[in-house]
Amino acid sequence: MGKPRRSLNANVPWQGLLGELGVTVRSQGLPGVVRCPICKHGVLQVSEDRVAGGQWHHCYECRSSGDMIELAAKTWGVDVESAVVRLASAGFDLPRDADAIHAYVRQHVRYRERLASLWKQSQQGLLPGIGTFLRLVHELKLGCNVSDKRWRDGPTGLPGGIDTITVERTLAPGAMKQADACHQKANPSSNATFRGQGWDDVLVMPAYDLPERICGFMFIGRDGDPEKDFIFRRANLGTSANQHTAEPFEAGLSMHPQALKMAEDWDQTVFALDDPLVALRLQMRHFEQSTRPLPVAVWYDSDTRPLGQRNGQRLRTMNAWAMMGTRKLVFWSPRLDAAAIRQAAHVDGLISTVGPRNPKEESLKDFVWKYSPRDLLRHIQKSARPWHEVLAEQMATMTDWDVEQLFLRLQTDGEDREDILRRCGQTVRQRVARIFADRQAERTIVLDGRRISERRDGWYVLDGKPKRPE
């Protein structure tokens, strides 16, 4: 699918719509909560949709989710096209043109339904006894020795498994029609999800940016090598997500459907991991002892992980944290880096750095296997502290060079260095100020063929003659 048109949902303000549906709105801020007009007794949450525009609804009772037009359609018991016409008649700025309505339904509503259907098929695909996935499950140590019923009630929530052809037909139906015409199995497009040889069946992890809305998929195939065999494919949800911009795209969060509910058992805590394999291994081992998932969410940042890169796209979890509500977020980051600091600072979360400092994957794998999943999370939870305290403590053991590189990385990623330093205490602020003052003691540019140096005491021309003030 090419770049979709702007969603008509952006023209249906949530307060006006809820008034039209007879729902009382007591607060004008987002996210907002009202009584669900569909099931009449559930709590409906309304969130800002920063990707496609407008707002998004979700009811935990009746499981309804979608944009404001879909909320109207479900409340009235009509199809989406009829809801658009009815809302236009009620005074909302919506077209009556059939082509415009059809484009919105096809590019937004039906497209999201295709993504949800792909995930549903994937959930059915990875079941015990299906041999095509046994090799990957075994090699990645994702086995879970439970009955079929226990599997369906637990592990089937994350991950799934499916063949790559079905993935391509879902994400690129036009390109696959061309492939069919040429009697080809693979996607011939340069934008194909899977390139190269050996892509057959893949493990699947969906990522969400809003409740129940898939914004991308993590696919793991071939030999399961994070450098080559992990592919993150973001969804083509529209408008701001498809403009040419230097800003990173929202990558969303991957988690079991019951993960947020399970935070109640952990003092309303969700554990944020940036390694999908570690998260999956913890969940699978845990499901052998429990029918309830762990409150673990996987976040993505392509600035530090090659598995997030795709056609030059930059991916970063930022907006999706709003799904956490008031729950506490504990970031587990044994190797504290700029990405973890950025994410934790964004949500004012906690950080735990327990674990090996060795960057090798095997070291982390060995550390994880020393604990039961519950014991490991308890260890992480007890050691977690506010991110700025952890950063200040880590900086005390870092060289000036390492501190400089850390804050340069944060700065180039668009973070406000001063805002971060304000939370870290006077000692840290003074040290960083000294480091950058020394670094900026002399800067040089070329202007009209002359090299000009900026120093603390003024500007100088460097043209082979004795330096003189300019």
C-alpha angles and dihedrals in degrees: 000000000000124000106311124230120257108285117255086222089080087070095057110077111206097230092053093046095049089050089053089051092051095249120143114232112205099176130038097204128098133270088045131183128209138155109285110254090203103056093018095220108051126092112253117207119204117200135181114260104216094177109048096018133246122047139310129218132208132175117196091200103054094019093232116156136165142094126309094271090054089049089056092047093051093045093050094039094236135119121270094254092055091047091056091052092047092049091049089053089051091059104266116141096253132132124247091202109119094216093054092047092047091050091053093048094046099042098040116016100034092038091057089047089055091053091049090048091052090054092047090053089048091054090055092045099061102062129137114279098026100129100200091072098038094091094053093043091050096045093047092044094238098136120136117191102211137120122272091255093051089048093053091047095047128008093035087075089070133040120018134189134222143151120268094237091062089049092053092047090053098045099034110023093158094054091046091054087059089049091052091050089054093042091244126144099201127070105263093201122109085231094058114144094225121044131177131022130314102039107136117129122008138193112239134213117178120213122213130205095178131021108293093353116119112214098174148344134239110215121195118190148137107033096346094245108163090213097054112006103051116087125183111199116188121211122251095237099156151244113028093021091060103045121107101258138147090226116102120253121248107263099187130207131288116213143138112275090245096044096103093048090052090059085083089073091054103051090274091302129148119194114222116208128178095201113080094194094054090048093049093047091051092050094046094049090045093052090060087067102029142033091215121081126233118256094250127144125188118217128194134219117170092192088078104023125060090205089072096055118102125164091334093306117148114217127195135164109233116122095040092071087079087078088070092070111187095340119125116250121215115191113205107209116155089176100047109211140167093269094056091046091049094050095044092047090050092059098026089241136163126258131210119192098183112138140056121332088205106110093214115112092226091061092056091044091053091048093051093050092056090072138049109247093252093048091049093052091046088052091049092046094051093048096046118113136171110296095240092055091051091047092050091049093048092049090057088068096042128095120241088253093055092047091050092050092048094054093040088056091050090048095050089049089059099257122146103245094194092051091054093046093051088068096046102067136253097284092057093044092052093048094050091045090053093047094051093042089057091045092051094044088108129017125174133206134172114236123175090344095308127110110232123193125205113211134170092261099044148293124314134190114227104199104136094276125097109294111265132180116263 
